[in-house]
């Protein structure tokens, strides 16, 4: 299992109002932008902006980071073997498969296995981190 990218989560009321400064700071356009239920997300640089009503954002606030991996099943196996637990079962989003897990030390992380075309487009050009 390889970690391909790690995003710091930024919580916002309005995605469009949040993006101009981030575009300037990272000198790039968002790699991804999509709606997921009542929230909107944009990945720009090493930030994942999660925007929408506070009560909707709160549904995802238990995770401290979003980590993109090449093998979601291997992550779950490793986390559980080390005493962690799955807190939100595997599901799908517009980007691929994801799961929320709590590590043995208490940190909760969203792990995502992107669809191959996203890995090629976003990670392939920047190299594995």
Helices and strands as residue ranges (DSSP letters): E 3-12, H 15-26, E 32-36, E 39-44, E 47-51, H 54-57, G 58-60, E 65-69, H 72-81, E 85-93, E 96-102, E 108-114, H 116-118, I 119-123, H 124-126
